[in-house]
Amino acid sequence: MNPKKVVEVEHLAYFISQLARREEVGLIADLGAGQGYLSRTLVYQYDHPVLAIDSNQIQTCGAERQLQRTEKFVNKTKKPLSASGDQISPGDAPTNSPAPQPWLVCGLHACGNLSNVMLKWFVKSTAKCVVNVGCCYNMMGLTEGTISYCPFFPISQELTHKGATLSVNALKLACQAPTRWADQTTTAIGNFERHYFRALLHYAMVDRGLVQPNDPFPVVGRLSKTAFANFSTYAQRALPHHGPAQLSNSPLKVGDLAYYDTKLRPQAARMAIVWTLKALLSPCIESLIILDRCLYLVEQGCQVDLVPLVDPNVSPRNIVIMATK
Ligand SMILES: C[S@@+](CC[C@H](N)C(=O)[O-])C[C@H]1O[C@@H](n2cnc3c(N)ncnc32)[C@H](O)[C@@H]1O
């Protein structure tokens, strides 16, 4: 576990355990359990029976391997802890109680739409409580390049009636964490440069007729750190048919790249200002997504609490939604 995950898991496991004892919970279902860090902490540190569920077989196998290591390390097997490779959806929420006592549903960093699925699953199930921390709002059912509105927002009637919508750009913005910039100056400044490269390449592609002015920026995917050494390197790696060989057949030549950088470099500072103003809206968008989830639970008759789990500079997605029926 990296240091950030250690902090998140420690705090959330303690929080869940307190709630579980108060509500006399006999079973915890960890949805989207990933490598099972939270599940194992709940089992080995707090003695709760846990059912860990993740739809990704690689994650589930990894979790099982880690569990065997933990058992060797602590020199004891504390069953029951089961791992399941199921993909949860609201339609298959258990309506029969899986345990004689009340049970609890939880999810740490339930990414994209998994948080909404989890809350709907909880409402339909016989579970007594839910503890949810969301993340990766950009993955809420949209593929990059589409300009439509998120189909999974809002889920509450209240915001639906108010006509609230979020675009793909707003979802991406919600993932930003401007409060961390002060502590991570080098990364923050590096990110300004990346935004500039991206905008500059888009400009050059439009200028040379590779894309139309209203076309979204083509999907680039994840690039290594070395790709951002300078604009020319970035452009050659980022172009959909990347590399000098392909560039030589296109109206945008490798030799042109430095020209665009020289011409537009003075705009980089202005872009940083615009990007900063945009990023400052990110907490508002995240709050709207979380508010929608809370309103949904309230509309379904649940008692809802919002709890800040850890310092947002350590872990920006730090708000826990906690609800009981
Ligand atoms: C961001 S990871 C978080 C993993 C873990 N909770 C943690 O904090 O380390 C989200 C996990 O949810 C799983 N997942 C996403 N949608 C799911 C679904 N509908 N049913 C079950 N698992 C799902 C993914 O496979 C992924 O492992």
The ligand as an SDF file (V2000), in Angstrom:
LIG
                    3D

 27 29  0  0  0  0  0  0  0  0999 V2000
  -10.7160    2.5150   -7.6880 C   0  0  0  0  0  0  0  0  0  0  0  0
  -10.8310    0.8090   -7.3660 S   0  0  0  0  0  0  0  0  0  0  0  0
  -10.8810    0.8240   -5.5970 C   0  0  0  0  0  0  0  0  0  0  0  0
  -10.4040   -0.4610   -4.9920 C   0  0  0  0  0  0  0  0  0  0  0  0
  -10.3760   -0.5100   -3.4620 C   0  0  0  0  0  0  0  0  0  0  0  0
  -11.6710   -0.2790   -2.8740 N   0  0  0  0  0  0  0  0  0  0  0  0
   -9.3430    0.4360   -2.9090 C   0  0  0  0  0  0  0  0  0  0  0  0
   -9.7050    1.4960   -2.3740 O   0  0  0  0  0  0  0  0  0  0  0  0
   -8.1540    0.1320   -3.0190 O   0  0  0  0  0  0  0  0  0  0  0  0
  -12.5060    0.4130   -7.8130 C   0  0  0  0  0  0  0  0  0  0  0  0
  -12.7590   -1.0750   -7.9540 C   0  0  0  0  0  0  0  0  0  0  0  0
  -14.1510   -1.2820   -8.2070 O   0  0  0  0  0  0  0  0  0  0  0  0
  -14.3150   -2.3840   -9.0860 C   0  0  0  0  0  0  0  0  0  0  0  0
  -15.6520   -2.2500   -9.7140 N   0  0  0  0  0  0  0  0  0  0  0  0
  -16.0740   -1.2700  -10.5510 C   0  0  0  0  0  0  0  0  0  0  0  0
  -17.3680   -1.4500  -10.8790 N   0  0  0  0  0  0  0  0  0  0  0  0
  -17.7850   -2.5800  -10.2350 C   0  0  0  0  0  0  0  0  0  0  0  0
  -19.0310   -3.2850  -10.1670 C   0  0  0  0  0  0  0  0  0  0  0  0
  -20.1230   -2.8540  -10.8090 N   0  0  0  0  0  0  0  0  0  0  0  0
  -19.1010   -4.3990   -9.4010 N   0  0  0  0  0  0  0  0  0  0  0  0
  -18.0180   -4.8380   -8.7100 C   0  0  0  0  0  0  0  0  0  0  0  0
  -16.8110   -4.2110   -8.7360 N   0  0  0  0  0  0  0  0  0  0  0  0
  -16.6960   -3.0950   -9.4830 C   0  0  0  0  0  0  0  0  0  0  0  0
  -13.1350   -2.2530  -10.0400 C   0  0  0  0  0  0  0  0  0  0  0  0
  -12.7960   -3.4920  -10.6260 O   0  0  0  0  0  0  0  0  0  0  0  0
  -12.0220   -1.7290   -9.1080 C   0  0  0  0  0  0  0  0  0  0  0  0
  -11.2230   -2.7760   -8.6100 O   0  0  0  0  0  0  0  0  0  0  0  0
  1  2  1  0
  2  3  1  0
  2 10  1  0
  3  4  1  0
  4  5  1  0
  5  6  1  0
  5  7  1  0
  7  8  2  0
  7  9  1  0
 10 11  1  0
 11 12  1  0
 11 26  1  0
 12 13  1  0
 13 14  1  0
 13 24  1  0
 14 15  1  0
 14 23  1  0
 15 16  2  0
 16 17  1  0
 17 18  1  0
 17 23  2  0
 18 19  1  0
 18 20  2  0
 20 21  1  0
 21 22  2  0
 22 23  1  0
 24 25  1  0
 24 26  1  0
 26 27  1  0
M  CHG  2   2   1   9  -1
M  END
$$$$
